[in-house]
Amino acid sequence: MRTALVYHEDMTAARLLWEDSECEIECPERLTTAMGLLQQRGLEQRCLRLAAREASEAELGLVHSPEYVALLRGTQSLGTGELQALSGQYDAVYFHPSTFHCARLAAGAGLQLVDAVLTGAAHNGLALVRPPGHHSQRAAANGFCVFNNVAIAAKHAQQKHGLQRILIVDWDVHHGQGIQYIFEDDPSVLYFSWHRYEHGRFWPYLPESDAVAVGQGPGRGFTVNLPWNQVGMGNADYMAAFLHVLLPLAFEFDPELVLIAAGFDSAIGDPEGQMQATPECFAHLTQLLQVLASGRVCAMLEGGYNLESLSESVCMTVQALLGDPTPPLSGPMVPHRSALESIQSVRAAQAPHWTSLQQQGSAPILSPSTHSPEGRPSPLLSGGPEFKVAAAQATAALSALLAQLHLRPTPPVRTAVALTALDTALVLPPDVLHQEGSAPKEEVQAWARLHEALAKDEAGSALGKVLYLLDRILDGQLSSGIAATPAPAAAATLDVAIRCSLSQGAQRLLCVAVGQLDRPSDLADDGRTLWLNIRGKEAVALSMFHVSMPRPETTGGFLNFLLALVLPLAYGFQPDLVLLALGPAHGLRDPQASLLAALLRAPVGCQVLALVDEESTPQLVGVLAQVLHGEAPPSLGPFCMASPEETQALMHLRRQLEPQWKMLQVAAPA
């Protein structure tokens, strides 16, 4: 993975020159601390380093008025008193003689990043910038933001590179109303924002931050607001928002570029957000976005005011962009009731505009955000005693969490392919290993005795390679692997792989079996193995750990099953290994199989062993190797509505499983 990192130390020049308790948190140390940790972890050295350039005034004019740009240009010669007086005309803003230069660098960094990604110089990247931008409007600074960096980058991508579909994901804890205003009538930009809202009682106190604000005119349905009405939202809430709101719309929209307004005040320990999402959650979010737009993902720093939480979250995001395995998510994967109410509201508001939501029964309901806030707890006042207690508790929780993370160093990304015969048509990425080794003969013979189908030499040889890969994945030498199995021995080989994984210490094993592969009859239903079978027409949950589903024929049906069933189950189960078995008559096209493998990497920290039919094409093996190594999967092609039968099967399984698997929920319990 070639990941760009855009930065310039001049962006640390602007700082607050007078006393202002509201603005003092936007400080130069936000950049220096984050960059310092990137260097300490060796992440900066692995990136394509680009020095930010200033955006031209013409480029600023893609979004901002000439009068506003001229006003900012004039701040370079103002004294402290004049700067303070001008700052007071805006909401939560301060100016410095270096602000114009810093803000032009911040906007220019975003343009450089987009150019690098869209010209192929980089696959993805991060612009580490300040001042932030997502609150800034056409003719007004707002909320620490001077020029709207992400909006300028999106306009630039449209005009210079001719893009027709751009997804902007704003995970800052504040609503990016500036981006919304700029694109609210533009159907070529899908803007998604989650933000602390508290029924309109959190800054910026706007009714248009609520779920019912969906855009204007031709842009209706292309503004997606998910308001958090309580503090304390955590990893399960953020993942549920992605799986049940953002990703269904994003796949249907099919973007050519993903821009992230990457604010980390939505992370644990931040005094602004008061949320509980941990830094590794942002690695998972980033990795899920990388399956879109051929992996063209550009992140630009927005907020984030707890320096430790900010810098850790930045590192996690860069690790994901580099393709590193994601650390496991901490905490129970059970969304808060308030989060489910918000998810229910936004799905209801967006359902008229999106086929993918219409098919999942998003009945119109009254948005809870419009309910009277009377009787609800007031948000904590900054500086008050309750706020200080909450901040101290969050800081203690963050310190304990980071201590755990540092005990779990990120394993290397190493993918290996083990085939019984090397096909000359097989093309592997340069860093993917072709594994020649095999497990010891005695070990292979011992496992082979369990099944008559493994008695043949060809089956035994393939089993030895499977066991060899499995051993190296479980002991951390490899992150993932692909092995071929003869069709008559496919079920037997999978059974041995399950038994071997559990005997070697796998605590939770997710087995996704596609095609004619039956669940081993003596496999214990003890919670250590979650069996998902995709085959035929049957949709049944024999237990919470034994689920069979039909193989969808349509693009929409396949995406619905992945996002509304497979991934929520995977994140709820939190496995430490995935066995993905593409057995005889699996019926998946190469793009479907690769998307399934790519999405399963995230919840398991990339520890995936794919077992493929020996007769599989070299193209399938090659594309699986690419996605398991961190590259983006190929497009599924045009979005096609799920059939009524596929939708009915999905809803039937969800009704059966929701009581046990809370990540399946898309609405608060009645």
C-alpha positions in Angstrom: 0.0 0.0 0.0 1.4 3.4 -0.9 0.0 5.9 1.6 0.6 9.6 1.4 1.2 11.8 4.4 0.8 15.5 3.8 2.2 18.0 6.4 4.0 21.2 6.8 5.4 22.5 10.1 4.3 26.1 9.2 0.8 25.0 10.2 1.9 25.1 13.8 2.6 28.8 13.6 -0.9 30.2 14.4 -1.8 30.2 18.1 -4.2 32.1 20.4 -2.7 35.5 21.5 -5.2 36.3 24.2 -7.2 34.6 27.0 -10.1 32.6 25.6 -11.1 29.4 27.4 -13.3 28.3 24.5 -10.6 28.6 21.8 -7.5 27.6 23.7 -7.9 23.9 23.0 -7.2 24.4 19.2 -3.4 24.6 19.7 -0.3 23.8 17.6 0.5 20.8 19.9 -2.4 19.0 18.2 -0.1 18.6 15.1 3.3 18.2 16.8 2.1 15.5 19.2 0.3 13.5 16.4 3.3 13.8 14.1 5.7 12.9 16.9 3.8 9.6 17.6 3.6 8.8 13.9 7.4 9.1 13.8 7.9 7.2 17.1 5.8 4.3 15.7 7.7 4.2 12.4 4.5 5.0 10.5 5.7 8.3 9.0 8.7 6.5 7.5 6.5 4.0 5.7 4.4 6.8 4.0 5.0 8.8 0.9 5.8 12.2 2.6 4.5 15.3 0.8 5.2 18.8 2.0 1.9 20.8 1.9 1.7 23.7 -0.5 -0.5 26.8 -0.2 -3.9 26.7 -2.0 -4.1 29.5 -4.6 -6.8 32.1 -4.1 -8.5 30.7 -7.2 -8.6 27.3 -5.5 -10.0 28.9 -2.3 -12.6 30.5 -4.6 -14.0 27.1 -5.5 -15.9 27.4 -2.1 -15.3 30.8 -0.6 -16.3 34.3 -1.7 -13.6 36.7 -3.0 -14.5 39.2 -0.3 -14.0 36.6 2.5 -10.6 35.5 1.0 -9.6 39.2 0.9 -10.7 39.7 4.5 -8.5 36.8 5.6 -5.6 38.0 3.5 -5.8 41.3 5.4 -5.4 39.6 8.8 -1.6 39.2 8.1 -1.0 42.9 8.9 -3.3 43.3 11.9 -2.3 43.9 15.5 -3.4 41.7 18.4 -6.3 44.0 19.4 -7.6 44.2 15.8 -7.3 40.4 15.5 -9.2 39.9 18.7 -11.9 42.3 17.6 -12.3 40.6 14.2 -12.3 37.2 15.8 -15.2 38.3 18.1 -17.4 38.7 15.0 -17.4 35.0 14.4 -18.5 32.0 16.5 -15.6 30.2 18.3 -12.8 31.5 16.1 -9.4 33.2 16.7 -7.1 34.8 14.2 -3.3 35.2 14.2 -1.0 37.0 11.7 -0.1 33.5 10.4 -3.7 32.3 10.1 -4.0 33.1 6.4 -0.8 31.2 5.6 -1.7 28.2 7.8 -5.2 28.0 6.4 -3.9 28.1 2.8 -1.5 25.3 3.6 -4.3 23.3 5.2 -6.5 23.6 2.1 -3.5 23.0 -0.2 -2.6 19.9 1.7 -6.0 18.4 0.9 -5.6 19.3 -2.8 -2.2 17.7 -2.9 -3.5 14.5 -1.3 -6.4 14.3 -3.8 -4.1 14.9 -6.7 -1.7 12.2 -5.5 -4.5 9.6 -5.1 -6.4 10.4 -8.3 -3.2 10.4 -10.4 -2.1 7.0 -8.9 1.0 8.4 -7.1 -0.6 7.1 -3.9 -3.4 4.7 -3.1 -4.7 6.7 -0.2 -3.5 9.1 2.5 -3.9 11.5 5.4 -3.5 15.3 5.4 -2.4 16.3 8.9 -3.6 19.9 9.0 -4.8 22.8 11.0 -6.8 25.0 11.2 -9.7 22.5 10.6 -12.3 23.3 8.0 -15.7 21.5 8.1 -17.6 24.3 9.9 -16.3 27.1 7.6 -18.9 28.5 5.2 -18.7 30.5 2.0 -18.2 33.8 3.7 -17.7 33.0 7.4 -15.1 31.4 9.7 -16.7 29.2 12.3 -15.8 26.8 15.1 -11.9 27.1 14.7 -12.4 26.6 10.9 -11.1 29.2 8.4 -11.2 27.6 4.9 -13.3 24.4 4.3 -10.5 22.0 3.4 -12.6 19.0 2.6 -15.2 20.9 0.6 -12.4 22.6 -1.5 -10.8 19.2 -2.1 -14.2 17.8 -3.3 -14.8 20.7 -5.6 -11.3 20.3 -7.0 -11.8 16.6 -7.6 -15.0 17.4 -9.5 -13.5 20.2 -11.6 -9.9 19.1 -12.3 -10.4 15.3 -12.3 -14.0 15.1 -13.6 -15.4 13.0 -10.7 -19.1 12.6 -10.6 -19.7 10.8 -7.3 -17.8 11.8 -4.1 -18.5 10.4 -0.6 -17.7 12.7 2.4 -17.6 10.9 5.7 -17.5 13.3 8.7 -16.8 11.5 11.9 -15.9 14.6 13.9 -18.1 14.9 17.0 -19.5 18.3 15.8 -21.8 18.7 12.8 -19.9 19.9 9.8 -22.6 22.3 8.8 -20.2 24.2 6.5 -19.8 21.1 4.3 -23.6 20.5 4.4 -24.5 24.0 3.3 -22.0 23.8 0.4 -23.3 20.6 -1.1 -26.9 20.3 0.2 -28.4 20.7 -3.3 -25.6 18.7 -5.1 -26.5 15.0 -5.9 -22.9 14.3 -6.9 -21.7 14.5 -3.3 -23.0 12.2 -0.6 -22.3 13.8 2.8 -22.6 11.7 5.9 -22.1 13.2 9.4 -22.6 11.8 12.9 -22.4 14.3 15.7 -23.2 15.1 19.2 -26.6 16.8 19.1 -28.5 16.2 22.3 -31.9 17.2 20.8 -30.4 20.5 19.5 -28.8 21.5 22.8 -25.1 21.0 21.7 -23.1 23.3 19.5 -23.8 24.4 16.8 -27.4 24.2 18.0 -28.9 23.9 14.5 -32.2 22.2 13.6 -30.5 21.3 10.2 -28.2 19.0 12.1 -31.0 16.6 12.8 -31.9 13.4 10.9 -34.8 15.0 9.1 -32.4 17.4 7.2 -31.7 15.3 4.0 -30.7 18.0 1.5 -32.4 20.4 -0.8 -33.9 20.1 -4.3 -31.9 17.7 -6.5 -29.7 17.0 -3.5 -32.4 15.5 -1.3 -31.2 12.2 0.1 -27.5 13.1 -0.3 -27.2 14.8 3.1 -27.2 12.1 5.9 -27.2 13.4 9.5 -27.0 10.9 12.4 -27.5 12.9 15.6 -26.1 11.4 18.9 -28.6 12.5 21.6 -26.5 11.3 24.5 -22.8 11.3 25.4 -20.9 8.1 26.0 -21.4 6.5 22.5 -18.8 3.8 22.0 -17.4 1.3 19.5 -20.6 -0.7 19.1 -22.6 2.5 18.3 -20.1 3.7 15.7 -19.9 0.3 14.0 -23.7 0.0 14.0 -24.0 3.4 12.3 -21.5 2.3 9.6 -23.1 -1.1 9.0 -26.8 0.0 9.1 -26.7 3.5 7.7 -23.5 4.6 5.9 -22.3 1.5 4.1 -25.6 0.5 2.5 -26.0 4.0 1.1 -22.3 4.2 0.1 -22.5 1.0 -1.9 -25.6 2.1 -3.6 -24.1 5.5 -4.4 -20.8 3.8 -5.6 -18.4 6.7 -5.0 -15.3 7.3 -7.1 -13.5 9.0 -4.1 -14.0 8.9 -0.4 -13.0 12.0 1.7 -12.9 11.7 5.4 -13.4 14.8 7.6 -11.4 13.0 10.3 -12.2 14.7 13.6 -11.0 12.7 16.6 -13.0 14.7 19.2 -15.4 11.7 18.8 -12.8 9.5 20.6 -12.6 8.6 24.2 -11.1 11.2 26.5 -11.9 14.2 24.4 -13.4 17.1 26.5 -15.6 18.2 23.6 -17.2 14.9 22.6 -17.4 13.0 25.9 -17.7 9.8 23.8 -16.2 6.4 24.6 -15.0 5.1 21.2 -11.5 3.9 21.5 -8.6 4.7 19.0 -8.6 1.3 17.3 -12.3 1.9 16.3 -11.0 4.4 13.8 -8.8 1.8 12.2 -11.9 -0.4 11.7 -13.9 2.5 10.3 -11.1 3.3 7.9 -10.6 -0.2 6.8 -14.4 -0.6 6.0 -14.2 2.6 3.9 -11.3 1.2 1.9 -13.5 -1.3 0.1 -15.2 1.6 -1.6 -14.0 3.7 -4.6 -11.2 1.2 -5.5 -9.6 2.1 -2.1 -9.2 5.8 -3.0 -9.6 7.3 0.5 -8.3 10.7 1.5 -8.5 11.6 5.2 -8.1 15.2 6.5 -7.7 16.1 10.1 -10.5 18.1 11.7 -11.0 18.2 15.4 -9.5 16.3 18.4 -8.4 18.1 21.6 -7.2 15.4 23.9 -3.6 15.1 22.7 -3.1 11.5 23.7 -6.4 10.3 22.3 -5.9 12.4 19.1 -2.4 11.1 18.4 -3.3 7.5 19.0 -6.4 7.8 16.8 -4.3 9.4 14.0 -1.8 6.5 14.2 -4.6 3.9 14.1 -6.1 5.6 11.0 -2.7 5.7 9.2 -2.0 2.0 10.1 -5.3 1.1 8.5 -4.5 3.2 5.4 -1.2 1.3 5.2 -3.1 -2.0 5.3 -2.0 -3.1 8.8 -4.2 -5.5 10.7 -6.8 -3.8 12.9 -6.5 -4.4 16.7 -9.6 -6.0 18.2 -12.3 -3.7 19.4 -12.6 -3.4 23.2 -15.8 -3.4 25.2 -19.2 -5.2 24.7 -20.6 -5.0 21.1 -24.0 -3.8 22.2 -25.3 -0.5 20.9 -26.9 2.0 23.3 -30.7 2.4 23.1 -30.2 6.1 22.3 -27.9 5.1 19.4 -30.5 2.7 18.0 -33.1 5.5 18.2 -30.9 7.7 16.2 -30.1 5.0 13.7 -33.9 4.3 13.4 -34.6 7.9 12.8 -32.0 8.5 10.0 -33.0 5.3 8.2 -36.6 6.4 8.3 -35.7 9.9 7.0 -33.5 8.4 4.2 -35.6 5.4 3.2 -37.6 7.4 0.6 -34.4 8.2 -1.2 -32.5 4.9 -1.1 -33.5 1.5 -2.4 -31.2 -0.3 0.0 -33.1 1.1 3.0 -36.6 0.7 1.5 -36.0 -3.1 1.2 -35.1 -3.5 4.9 -38.5 -2.2 6.2 -37.5 1.3 7.4 -41.0 2.4 8.3 -41.4 6.2 8.8 -41.3 7.1 12.5 -41.2 10.3 14.4 -37.5 11.3 14.9 -36.7 11.1 18.6 -34.5 14.2 18.0 -37.6 16.2 17.5 -39.0 15.2 20.9 -39.1 17.8 23.6 -35.8 17.7 25.6 -37.7 18.6 28.8 -36.7 16.2 31.6 -33.5 15.2 29.8 -30.2 15.8 31.5 -28.5 19.0 30.4 -25.1 18.6 28.7 -22.1 19.1 31.0 -20.8 22.7 31.1 -17.2 23.0 30.3 -15.2 24.0 33.4 -17.9 22.9 35.8 -17.3 20.3 38.5 -19.3 17.6 36.8 -17.4 18.2 33.6 -14.1 18.0 35.4 -15.1 14.7 37.1 -16.2 13.2 33.7 -13.0 14.4 32.0 -10.9 12.8 34.7 -12.8 9.5 34.4 -12.3 9.5 30.7 -8.6 10.3 30.9 -8.2 7.4 33.4 -10.1 5.0 31.1 -8.0 6.2 28.1 -4.7 5.5 30.0 -5.8 2.0 30.9 -6.9 1.3 27.4 -3.6 2.5 25.8 -1.7 0.4 28.3 -3.5 -2.6 26.9 -3.0 -1.6 23.3 0.8 -1.2 23.8 0.9 -4.8 25.1 -0.6 -6.0 21.7 1.9 -4.8 19.1 0.5 -4.9 15.5 1.6 -8.1 13.7 3.1 -7.8 10.3 1.0 -8.0 7.2 2.1 -11.2 5.5 -0.2 -13.1 3.2 0.8 -16.5 1.8 -0.7 -18.7 -0.9 -0.3 -22.5 -0.8 -1.4 -24.4 -4.0 -0.9 -28.0 -4.9 0.1 -26.9 -8.4 1.3 -23.4 -9.4 -0.7 -22.1 -12.4 1.4 -19.9 -14.7 -1.7 -17.6 -15.1 -1.7 -16.8 -11.4 -0.5 -13.3 -10.7 0.2 -12.4 -7.1 1.0 -9.0 -5.5 4.8 -8.6 -5.0 4.7 -9.0 -1.2 2.5 -12.1 -1.2 4.4 -15.3 -0.4 4.1 -18.5 -2.4 4.3 -21.0 0.4 6.0 -24.3 -0.4 6.0 -25.8 3.2 3.8 -28.5 4.7 3.0 -29.7 8.2 5.0 -32.7 9.5 4.0 -36.0 7.9 3.0 -37.5 11.2 0.7 -34.6 12.0 -1.0 -34.7 8.6 -1.5 -38.5 8.9 -3.0 -38.2 12.3 -5.6 -35.6 11.2 -6.2 -37.5 7.9 -7.4 -40.6 9.8 -10.5 -38.7 10.8 -11.9 -38.8 7.2 -11.7 -41.4 4.4 -11.7 -38.5 1.9 -8.3 -37.4 3.1 -6.7 -40.8 2.6 -5.7 -40.1 -1.0 -2.2 -38.6 -1.6 -3.5 -35.5 -3.3 -5.9 -34.7 -0.4 -3.2 -35.4 2.1 -0.8 -33.1 0.3 -3.3 -30.3 0.3 -4.2 -30.9 4.0 -0.5 -30.6 4.9 -0.3 -27.1 3.3 -3.5 -26.0 5.0 -2.2 -27.1 8.4 1.1 -25.4 7.7 -0.6 -22.1 6.9 -3.0 -22.4 9.8 -0.1 -22.9 12.3 1.7 -19.8 11.1 -1.4 -17.6 11.2 -2.2 -18.7 14.7 1.4 -18.1 16.0 1.5 -14.7 14.3 4.0 -15.4 11.5 1.3 -14.8 8.9 -1.7 -12.6 9.0 -3.7 -14.5 6.3 -3.4 -17.3 3.8 -5.1 -19.0 0.8 -5.0 -22.8 0.3 -6.5 -25.0 -2.4 -8.3 -28.2 -1.6 -9.6 -31.0 -3.9 -13.3 -30.9 -4.3 -14.0 -34.4 -2.9 -12.0 -33.5 0.2 -13.3 -29.9 0.7 -15.7 -30.7 3.6 -13.2 -33.0 5.3 -10.4 -30.5 5.1 -12.6 -27.7 6.5 -13.6 -30.0 9.4 -9.9 -30.6 10.2 -9.1 -26.9 9.9 -11.8 -26.2 12.5 -10.7 -28.9 14.9 -7.0 -27.9 14.5 -7.8 -24.2 15.1 -9.7 -24.9 18.3 -7.1 -27.3 19.6 -4.3 -24.7 19.0 -5.9 -22.1 21.1 -8.4 -20.2 18.9 -11.0 -18.9 21.4 -13.7 -17.8 18.9 -13.7 -19.2 15.3 -15.9 -17.7 12.6 -16.4 -20.2 9.8 -18.1 -18.8 6.6 -18.8 -21.8 4.3 -20.0 -21.0 0.8 -21.4 -23.8 -1.4 -21.9 -27.5 -0.7 -20.3 -27.7 2.7 -22.2 -29.2 5.6 -21.5 -28.2 9.2 -19.6 -31.0 11.0 -22.2 -33.0 12.8 -20.3 -33.3 16.0 -19.2 -29.6 16.2 -20.1 -28.4 19.6 -22.6 -25.5 19.9 -20.6 -24.1 22.8 -20.0 -20.5 21.6 -16.5 -21.1 20.4 -17.5 -21.5 16.7 -20.0 -19.4 14.7 -21.0 -21.3 11.5 -22.4 -19.3 8.6 -23.4 -21.4 5.6 -24.3 -19.6 2.3 -25.9 -22.1 0.0 -29.1 -23.2 -1.7 -32.5 -21.6 -0.8 -32.7 -22.3 3.0 -32.8 -19.5 5.5 -32.7 -20.8 9.0 -30.9 -20.3 12.3 -30.7 -23.6 14.1 -29.0 -21.9 17.0 -27.4 -18.5 17.5 -24.1 -20.2 16.4 -25.5 -22.1 13.4 -26.9 -20.0 10.6 -27.7 -21.0 7.0 -28.7 -18.5 4.4 -29.4 -18.6 0.7 -26.8 -17.3 -1.8 -28.1 -14.0 -3.1 -28.3 -13.7 -6.9 -28.5 -9.9 -7.1 -26.0 -7.2 -6.2 -28.4 -5.6 -3.7 -29.3 -8.9 -2.1 -25.6 -9.8 -1.7 -24.8 -6.4 -0.1 -27.8 -6.6 2.2 -26.7 -10.0 3.5 -23.1 -8.8 4.0 -23.9 -5.5 5.8 -27.1 -6.4 7.6 -26.3 -10.0 8.6 -22.7 -11.3 8.1 -20.7 -8.3 9.4 -23.0 -7.5 12.4 -22.7 -11.2 13.4 -18.9 -11.1 12.9 -18.5 -7.9 15.0 -20.9 -9.2 17.7 -19.0 -12.5 17.9 -15.5 -10.9 17.8 -13.6 -13.9 16.4 -9.8 -14.3 16.6 -9.8 -16.3 13.3 -11.9 -16.6 10.2 -12.1 -19.6 8.0 -13.6 -18.7 4.6 -14.3 -21.8 2.7 -15.3 -21.5 -1.0 -16.5 -25.0 -1.6 -17.9 -26.9 -4.6 -20.6 -25.0 -6.4 -20.0 -21.9 -4.3 -21.4 -19.8 -7.2 -19.8 -16.5 -6.1 -18.3 -14.3 -8.8 -14.8 -13.1 -8.2 -15.8 -9.6 -7.1 -18.3 -11.0 -4.7 -15.8 -13.5 -3.2 -13.2 -10.8 -2.8 -15.6 -8.3 -1.2 -16.6 -11.0 1.3 -13.0 -11.6 2.1 -12.1 -7.9 2.3 -14.9 -7.1 4.7 -14.2 -10.1 7.0 -10.6 -8.8 7.5 -11.7 -6.0 9.7 -13.5 -7.7 12.6 -10.8 -10.3 12.9 -7.6 -8.2 12.6 -6.9 -9.7 9.1 -6.5 -13.2 10.4 -8.3 -15.0 7.6 -7.6 -18.4 6.1 -9.4 -18.9 2.7 -9.9 -22.4 1.5 -10.7 -22.6 -2.2 -11.7 -25.4 -4.6 -8.7 -26.7 -6.4 -10.5 -26.1 -9.7 -10.9 -22.3 -8.9 -9.5 -20.0 -11.5 -6.2 -18.3 -11.1 -8.0 -15.0 -11.3 -10.0 -15.8 -8.1 -6.9 -16.8 -6.2 -5.1 -13.7 -7.4 -7.9 -11.3 -6.4 -8.3 -13.0 -3.0 -4.6 -12.6 -2.4 -4.8 -8.9 -3.2 -7.7 -8.1 -0.8 -6.3 -10.3 2.0 -3.1 -8.3 1.6 -5.0 -5.0 2.0 -5.8 -3.9 -1.5 -9.3 -2.8 -2.5 -11.7 -5.4 -4.0 -13.0 -4.9 -7.6 -16.4 -3.3 -8.1 -19.5 -5.4 -7.9 -20.8 -3.5 -10.9 -24.1 -1.6 -11.2 -26.3 -1.8 -8.1 -29.3 -4.1 -8.6 -32.3 -4.3 -6.3 -32.6 -7.4 -4.1 -35.3 -9.8 -5.0 -38.4 -10.1 -2.8 -37.3 -13.6 -1.9 -33.8 -12.4 -0.8 -35.3 -9.6 1.3 -37.8 -12.0 2.9 -35.0 -14.5 3.8 -32.8 -11.8 5.3 -35.6 -10.3 7.4 -36.6 -13.9 8.6 -33.0 -14.5 9.8 -32.7 -11.1 11.5 -35.9 -11.6 13.4 -34.6 -15.0 14.7 -31.2 -13.7 15.7 -31.7 -10.2 16.9 -32.6 -11.2 20.5 -29.1 -12.9 20.9 -27.0 -10.7 18.5 -27.5 -7.0 19.4 -25.4 -5.7 16.5 -28.2 -6.8 14.2 -30.6 -4.2 15.7 -31.5 -1.2 13.6 -34.2 0.2 16.0 -34.6 0.6 19.7 -36.6 -2.3 21.3 -40.3 -1.3 21.7 
